[in-house]
Amino acid sequence: MAPLLIAGTVPRVGKTRVGTALARALADRGAPVLALKPIETGCRGPTPGVFEDGVQLARATGQAAPRAALCRLAADLPAPLAAEMGGGSIGWDTLVQAALAANAD
């Protein structure tokens, strides 16, 4: 199966709901699925909360890792701005390597 990317240009349009439903359906059929959110903004605290998108996606498949978004940012802004406000930047190479490290379809 080819990788699938679910993307949208605005927040809160249902990307995570569609992604979790699709990931759960594929996993239930025995497909090796990796569901992840590369970058999540609006995260509170150092520990991922159960309602974060990255956590919901991981729970949909029961995957061992990653169990949350690869990059969690506090500010509830577009990712580049949230990273800048946090005094950092988004490590694109790190995100790609983390996604490729999981052996799944």
Chimera marker file (.cmm) of the C-alpha trace (Angstrom):
<marker_set name="trace">
<marker id="1" x="0.000" y="0.000" z="0.000" r="1" g="1" b="0" radius="0.5"/>
<marker id="2" x="1.315" y="3.449" z="-0.854" r="1" g="1" b="0" radius="0.5"/>
<marker id="3" x="1.717" y="6.049" z="1.899" r="1" g="1" b="0" radius="0.5"/>
<marker id="4" x="-1.302" y="8.273" z="2.387" r="1" g="1" b="0" radius="0.5"/>
<marker id="5" x="-1.217" y="11.867" z="3.543" r="1" g="1" b="0" radius="0.5"/>
<marker id="6" x="-4.287" y="13.617" z="4.914" r="1" g="1" b="0" radius="0.5"/>
<marker id="7" x="-3.823" y="17.371" z="4.794" r="1" g="1" b="0" radius="0.5"/>
<marker id="8" x="-5.885" y="20.518" z="4.962" r="1" g="1" b="0" radius="0.5"/>
<marker id="9" x="-5.305" y="24.222" z="4.722" r="1" g="1" b="0" radius="0.5"/>
<marker id="10" x="-7.327" y="25.209" z="7.768" r="1" g="1" b="0" radius="0.5"/>
<marker id="11" x="-7.592" y="23.793" z="11.302" r="1" g="1" b="0" radius="0.5"/>
<marker id="12" x="-10.548" y="21.916" z="12.740" r="1" g="1" b="0" radius="0.5"/>
<marker id="13" x="-12.016" y="20.529" z="9.512" r="1" g="1" b="0" radius="0.5"/>
<marker id="14" x="-11.876" y="16.841" z="10.450" r="1" g="1" b="0" radius="0.5"/>
<marker id="15" x="-8.429" y="15.673" z="9.329" r="1" g="1" b="0" radius="0.5"/>
<marker id="16" x="-7.815" y="13.769" z="12.565" r="1" g="1" b="0" radius="0.5"/>
<marker id="17" x="-11.275" y="12.215" z="12.584" r="1" g="1" b="0" radius="0.5"/>
<marker id="18" x="-10.863" y="10.980" z="9.029" r="1" g="1" b="0" radius="0.5"/>
<marker id="19" x="-7.326" y="9.797" z="9.775" r="1" g="1" b="0" radius="0.5"/>
<marker id="20" x="-8.247" y="7.879" z="12.915" r="1" g="1" b="0" radius="0.5"/>
<marker id="21" x="-11.234" y="6.222" z="11.240" r="1" g="1" b="0" radius="0.5"/>
<marker id="22" x="-9.165" y="5.204" z="8.213" r="1" g="1" b="0" radius="0.5"/>
<marker id="23" x="-6.229" y="4.015" z="10.343" r="1" g="1" b="0" radius="0.5"/>
<marker id="24" x="-8.518" y="1.969" z="12.586" r="1" g="1" b="0" radius="0.5"/>
<marker id="25" x="-10.291" y="0.402" z="9.604" r="1" g="1" b="0" radius="0.5"/>
<marker id="26" x="-6.999" y="-0.578" z="7.942" r="1" g="1" b="0" radius="0.5"/>
<marker id="27" x="-5.502" y="-1.901" z="11.194" r="1" g="1" b="0" radius="0.5"/>
<marker id="28" x="-8.664" y="-3.922" z="11.867" r="1" g="1" b="0" radius="0.5"/>
<marker id="29" x="-8.132" y="-5.576" z="8.472" r="1" g="1" b="0" radius="0.5"/>
<marker id="30" x="-4.573" y="-6.545" z="9.377" r="1" g="1" b="0" radius="0.5"/>
<marker id="31" x="-2.699" y="-3.852" z="7.439" r="1" g="1" b="0" radius="0.5"/>
<marker id="32" x="0.560" y="-2.674" z="9.047" r="1" g="1" b="0" radius="0.5"/>
<marker id="33" x="-0.459" y="0.930" z="9.692" r="1" g="1" b="0" radius="0.5"/>
<marker id="34" x="1.514" y="3.831" z="11.108" r="1" g="1" b="0" radius="0.5"/>
<marker id="35" x="-0.688" y="6.811" z="11.902" r="1" g="1" b="0" radius="0.5"/>
<marker id="36" x="1.166" y="9.911" z="12.994" r="1" g="1" b="0" radius="0.5"/>
<marker id="37" x="0.918" y="13.633" z="13.259" r="1" g="1" b="0" radius="0.5"/>
<marker id="38" x="4.302" y="15.134" z="12.425" r="1" g="1" b="0" radius="0.5"/>
<marker id="39" x="3.702" y="18.474" z="14.149" r="1" g="1" b="0" radius="0.5"/>
<marker id="40" x="1.010" y="19.411" z="16.636" r="1" g="1" b="0" radius="0.5"/>
<marker id="41" x="0.420" y="22.884" z="18.012" r="1" g="1" b="0" radius="0.5"/>
<marker id="42" x="-1.570" y="23.957" z="21.054" r="1" g="1" b="0" radius="0.5"/>
<marker id="43" x="-0.026" y="21.250" z="23.262" r="1" g="1" b="0" radius="0.5"/>
<marker id="44" x="-0.136" y="21.825" z="27.000" r="1" g="1" b="0" radius="0.5"/>
<marker id="45" x="2.603" y="20.522" z="29.252" r="1" g="1" b="0" radius="0.5"/>
<marker id="46" x="5.446" y="18.080" z="28.664" r="1" g="1" b="0" radius="0.5"/>
<marker id="47" x="3.222" y="14.983" z="28.660" r="1" g="1" b="0" radius="0.5"/>
<marker id="48" x="0.905" y="14.357" z="25.704" r="1" g="1" b="0" radius="0.5"/>
<marker id="49" x="-2.757" y="14.597" z="26.640" r="1" g="1" b="0" radius="0.5"/>
<marker id="50" x="-5.322" y="11.977" z="25.619" r="1" g="1" b="0" radius="0.5"/>
<marker id="51" x="-7.195" y="14.490" z="23.474" r="1" g="1" b="0" radius="0.5"/>
<marker id="52" x="-4.185" y="15.527" z="21.393" r="1" g="1" b="0" radius="0.5"/>
<marker id="53" x="-4.472" y="14.592" z="17.725" r="1" g="1" b="0" radius="0.5"/>
<marker id="54" x="-1.203" y="12.657" z="17.700" r="1" g="1" b="0" radius="0.5"/>
<marker id="55" x="-2.321" y="10.523" z="20.627" r="1" g="1" b="0" radius="0.5"/>
<marker id="56" x="-5.695" y="9.819" z="19.031" r="1" g="1" b="0" radius="0.5"/>
<marker id="57" x="-4.052" y="8.733" z="15.771" r="1" g="1" b="0" radius="0.5"/>
<marker id="58" x="-1.652" y="6.380" z="17.575" r="1" g="1" b="0" radius="0.5"/>
<marker id="59" x="-4.457" y="4.889" z="19.672" r="1" g="1" b="0" radius="0.5"/>
<marker id="60" x="-6.462" y="4.175" z="16.518" r="1" g="1" b="0" radius="0.5"/>
<marker id="61" x="-3.896" y="1.574" z="15.424" r="1" g="1" b="0" radius="0.5"/>
<marker id="62" x="-2.545" y="0.443" z="18.792" r="1" g="1" b="0" radius="0.5"/>
<marker id="63" x="0.952" y="1.155" z="17.500" r="1" g="1" b="0" radius="0.5"/>
<marker id="64" x="3.872" y="0.997" z="19.923" r="1" g="1" b="0" radius="0.5"/>
<marker id="65" x="5.475" y="4.176" z="18.614" r="1" g="1" b="0" radius="0.5"/>
<marker id="66" x="5.156" y="6.990" z="18.047" r="1" g="1" b="0" radius="0.5"/>
<marker id="67" x="2.454" y="7.458" z="20.687" r="1" g="1" b="0" radius="0.5"/>
<marker id="68" x="2.067" y="11.227" z="20.117" r="1" g="1" b="0" radius="0.5"/>
<marker id="69" x="2.962" y="13.885" z="17.568" r="1" g="1" b="0" radius="0.5"/>
<marker id="70" x="6.645" y="13.851" z="16.605" r="1" g="1" b="0" radius="0.5"/>
<marker id="71" x="6.969" y="17.556" z="17.380" r="1" g="1" b="0" radius="0.5"/>
<marker id="72" x="4.690" y="19.115" z="20.029" r="1" g="1" b="0" radius="0.5"/>
<marker id="73" x="4.509" y="22.909" z="20.252" r="1" g="1" b="0" radius="0.5"/>
<marker id="74" x="2.742" y="24.986" z="22.910" r="1" g="1" b="0" radius="0.5"/>
<marker id="75" x="1.443" y="27.941" z="20.889" r="1" g="1" b="0" radius="0.5"/>
<marker id="76" x="-1.877" y="27.345" z="19.130" r="1" g="1" b="0" radius="0.5"/>
<marker id="77" x="-0.651" y="28.852" z="15.857" r="1" g="1" b="0" radius="0.5"/>
<marker id="78" x="0.504" y="27.554" z="12.486" r="1" g="1" b="0" radius="0.5"/>
<marker id="79" x="3.509" y="25.295" z="13.076" r="1" g="1" b="0" radius="0.5"/>
<marker id="80" x="6.275" y="27.622" z="11.785" r="1" g="1" b="0" radius="0.5"/>
<marker id="81" x="5.001" y="30.498" z="13.948" r="1" g="1" b="0" radius="0.5"/>
<marker id="82" x="4.519" y="28.241" z="16.991" r="1" g="1" b="0" radius="0.5"/>
<marker id="83" x="8.097" y="26.975" z="16.645" r="1" g="1" b="0" radius="0.5"/>
<marker id="84" x="9.433" y="30.503" z="16.306" r="1" g="1" b="0" radius="0.5"/>
<marker id="85" x="7.522" y="31.660" z="19.390" r="1" g="1" b="0" radius="0.5"/>
<marker id="86" x="8.955" y="28.726" z="21.325" r="1" g="1" b="0" radius="0.5"/>
<marker id="87" x="12.474" y="29.826" z="20.494" r="1" g="1" b="0" radius="0.5"/>
<marker id="88" x="13.203" y="26.966" z="18.141" r="1" g="1" b="0" radius="0.5"/>
<marker id="89" x="12.671" y="25.630" z="14.703" r="1" g="1" b="0" radius="0.5"/>
<marker id="90" x="11.128" y="22.550" z="13.197" r="1" g="1" b="0" radius="0.5"/>
<marker id="91" x="13.705" y="19.863" z="12.479" r="1" g="1" b="0" radius="0.5"/>
<marker id="92" x="12.360" y="18.594" z="9.163" r="1" g="1" b="0" radius="0.5"/>
<marker id="93" x="15.145" y="16.028" z="8.780" r="1" g="1" b="0" radius="0.5"/>
<marker id="94" x="14.394" y="14.676" z="12.249" r="1" g="1" b="0" radius="0.5"/>
<marker id="95" x="10.683" y="14.405" z="11.445" r="1" g="1" b="0" radius="0.5"/>
<marker id="96" x="11.346" y="12.546" z="8.198" r="1" g="1" b="0" radius="0.5"/>
<marker id="97" x="13.786" y="10.151" z="9.875" r="1" g="1" b="0" radius="0.5"/>
<marker id="98" x="11.323" y="9.419" z="12.695" r="1" g="1" b="0" radius="0.5"/>
<marker id="99" x="8.542" y="8.699" z="10.207" r="1" g="1" b="0" radius="0.5"/>
<marker id="100" x="10.758" y="6.430" z="8.115" r="1" g="1" b="0" radius="0.5"/>
<marker id="101" x="12.064" y="4.562" z="11.183" r="1" g="1" b="0" radius="0.5"/>
<marker id="102" x="8.696" y="2.922" z="11.779" r="1" g="1" b="0" radius="0.5"/>
<marker id="103" x="8.376" y="-0.107" z="9.537" r="1" g="1" b="0" radius="0.5"/>
<marker id="104" x="4.767" y="0.141" z="8.398" r="1" g="1" b="0" radius="0.5"/>
<marker id="105" x="2.699" y="0.721" z="5.322" r="1" g="1" b="0" radius="0.5"/>
<link id1="1" id2="2" r="1" g="1" b="0" radius="0.2"/>
<link id1="2" id2="3" r="1" g="1" b="0" radius="0.2"/>
<link id1="3" id2="4" r="1" g="1" b="0" radius="0.2"/>
<link id1="4" id2="5" r="1" g="1" b="0" radius="0.2"/>
<link id1="5" id2="6" r="1" g="1" b="0" radius="0.2"/>
<link id1="6" id2="7" r="1" g="1" b="0" radius="0.2"/>
<link id1="7" id2="8" r="1" g="1" b="0" radius="0.2"/>
<link id1="8" id2="9" r="1" g="1" b="0" radius="0.2"/>
<link id1="9" id2="10" r="1" g="1" b="0" radius="0.2"/>
<link id1="10" id2="11" r="1" g="1" b="0" radius="0.2"/>
<link id1="11" id2="12" r="1" g="1" b="0" radius="0.2"/>
<link id1="12" id2="13" r="1" g="1" b="0" radius="0.2"/>
<link id1="13" id2="14" r="1" g="1" b="0" radius="0.2"/>
<link id1="14" id2="15" r="1" g="1" b="0" radius="0.2"/>
<link id1="15" id2="16" r="1" g="1" b="0" radius="0.2"/>
<link id1="16" id2="17" r="1" g="1" b="0" radius="0.2"/>
<link id1="17" id2="18" r="1" g="1" b="0" radius="0.2"/>
<link id1="18" id2="19" r="1" g="1" b="0" radius="0.2"/>
<link id1="19" id2="20" r="1" g="1" b="0" radius="0.2"/>
<link id1="20" id2="21" r="1" g="1" b="0" radius="0.2"/>
<link id1="21" id2="22" r="1" g="1" b="0" radius="0.2"/>
<link id1="22" id2="23" r="1" g="1" b="0" radius="0.2"/>
<link id1="23" id2="24" r="1" g="1" b="0" radius="0.2"/>
<link id1="24" id2="25" r="1" g="1" b="0" radius="0.2"/>
<link id1="25" id2="26" r="1" g="1" b="0" radius="0.2"/>
<link id1="26" id2="27" r="1" g="1" b="0" radius="0.2"/>
<link id1="27" id2="28" r="1" g="1" b="0" radius="0.2"/>
<link id1="28" id2="29" r="1" g="1" b="0" radius="0.2"/>
<link id1="29" id2="30" r="1" g="1" b="0" radius="0.2"/>
<link id1="30" id2="31" r="1" g="1" b="0" radius="0.2"/>
<link id1="31" id2="32" r="1" g="1" b="0" radius="0.2"/>
<link id1="32" id2="33" r="1" g="1" b="0" radius="0.2"/>
<link id1="33" id2="34" r="1" g="1" b="0" radius="0.2"/>
<link id1="34" id2="35" r="1" g="1" b="0" radius="0.2"/>
<link id1="35" id2="36" r="1" g="1" b="0" radius="0.2"/>
<link id1="36" id2="37" r="1" g="1" b="0" radius="0.2"/>
<link id1="37" id2="38" r="1" g="1" b="0" radius="0.2"/>
<link id1="38" id2="39" r="1" g="1" b="0" radius="0.2"/>
<link id1="39" id2="40" r="1" g="1" b="0" radius="0.2"/>
<link id1="40" id2="41" r="1" g="1" b="0" radius="0.2"/>
<link id1="41" id2="42" r="1" g="1" b="0" radius="0.2"/>
<link id1="42" id2="43" r="1" g="1" b="0" radius="0.2"/>
<link id1="43" id2="44" r="1" g="1" b="0" radius="0.2"/>
<link id1="44" id2="45" r="1" g="1" b="0" radius="0.2"/>
<link id1="45" id2="46" r="1" g="1" b="0" radius="0.2"/>
<link id1="46" id2="47" r="1" g="1" b="0" radius="0.2"/>
<link id1="47" id2="48" r="1" g="1" b="0" radius="0.2"/>
<link id1="48" id2="49" r="1" g="1" b="0" radius="0.2"/>
<link id1="49" id2="50" r="1" g="1" b="0" radius="0.2"/>
<link id1="50" id2="51" r="1" g="1" b="0" radius="0.2"/>
<link id1="51" id2="52" r="1" g="1" b="0" radius="0.2"/>
<link id1="52" id2="53" r="1" g="1" b="0" radius="0.2"/>
<link id1="53" id2="54" r="1" g="1" b="0" radius="0.2"/>
<link id1="54" id2="55" r="1" g="1" b="0" radius="0.2"/>
<link id1="55" id2="56" r="1" g="1" b="0" radius="0.2"/>
<link id1="56" id2="57" r="1" g="1" b="0" radius="0.2"/>
<link id1="57" id2="58" r="1" g="1" b="0" radius="0.2"/>
<link id1="58" id2="59" r="1" g="1" b="0" radius="0.2"/>
<link id1="59" id2="60" r="1" g="1" b="0" radius="0.2"/>
<link id1="60" id2="61" r="1" g="1" b="0" radius="0.2"/>
<link id1="61" id2="62" r="1" g="1" b="0" radius="0.2"/>
<link id1="62" id2="63" r="1" g="1" b="0" radius="0.2"/>
<link id1="63" id2="64" r="1" g="1" b="0" radius="0.2"/>
<link id1="64" id2="65" r="1" g="1" b="0" radius="0.2"/>
<link id1="65" id2="66" r="1" g="1" b="0" radius="0.2"/>
<link id1="66" id2="67" r="1" g="1" b="0" radius="0.2"/>
<link id1="67" id2="68" r="1" g="1" b="0" radius="0.2"/>
<link id1="68" id2="69" r="1" g="1" b="0" radius="0.2"/>
<link id1="69" id2="70" r="1" g="1" b="0" radius="0.2"/>
<link id1="70" id2="71" r="1" g="1" b="0" radius="0.2"/>
<link id1="71" id2="72" r="1" g="1" b="0" radius="0.2"/>
<link id1="72" id2="73" r="1" g="1" b="0" radius="0.2"/>
<link id1="73" id2="74" r="1" g="1" b="0" radius="0.2"/>
<link id1="74" id2="75" r="1" g="1" b="0" radius="0.2"/>
<link id1="75" id2="76" r="1" g="1" b="0" radius="0.2"/>
<link id1="76" id2="77" r="1" g="1" b="0" radius="0.2"/>
<link id1="77" id2="78" r="1" g="1" b="0" radius="0.2"/>
<link id1="78" id2="79" r="1" g="1" b="0" radius="0.2"/>
<link id1="79" id2="80" r="1" g="1" b="0" radius="0.2"/>
<link id1="80" id2="81" r="1" g="1" b="0" radius="0.2"/>
<link id1="81" id2="82" r="1" g="1" b="0" radius="0.2"/>
<link id1="82" id2="83" r="1" g="1" b="0" radius="0.2"/>
<link id1="83" id2="84" r="1" g="1" b="0" radius="0.2"/>
<link id1="84" id2="85" r="1" g="1" b="0" radius="0.2"/>
<link id1="85" id2="86" r="1" g="1" b="0" radius="0.2"/>
<link id1="86" id2="87" r="1" g="1" b="0" radius="0.2"/>
<link id1="87" id2="88" r="1" g="1" b="0" radius="0.2"/>
<link id1="88" id2="89" r="1" g="1" b="0" radius="0.2"/>
<link id1="89" id2="90" r="1" g="1" b="0" radius="0.2"/>
<link id1="90" id2="91" r="1" g="1" b="0" radius="0.2"/>
<link id1="91" id2="92" r="1" g="1" b="0" radius="0.2"/>
<link id1="92" id2="93" r="1" g="1" b="0" radius="0.2"/>
<link id1="93" id2="94" r="1" g="1" b="0" radius="0.2"/>
<link id1="94" id2="95" r="1" g="1" b="0" radius="0.2"/>
<link id1="95" id2="96" r="1" g="1" b="0" radius="0.2"/>
<link id1="96" id2="97" r="1" g="1" b="0" radius="0.2"/>
<link id1="97" id2="98" r="1" g="1" b="0" radius="0.2"/>
<link id1="98" id2="99" r="1" g="1" b="0" radius="0.2"/>
<link id1="99" id2="100" r="1" g="1" b="0" radius="0.2"/>
<link id1="100" id2="101" r="1" g="1" b="0" radius="0.2"/>
<link id1="101" id2="102" r="1" g="1" b="0" radius="0.2"/>
<link id1="102" id2="103" r="1" g="1" b="0" radius="0.2"/>
<link id1="103" id2="104" r="1" g="1" b="0" radius="0.2"/>
<link id1="104" id2="105" r="1" g="1" b="0" radius="0.2"/>
</marker_set>
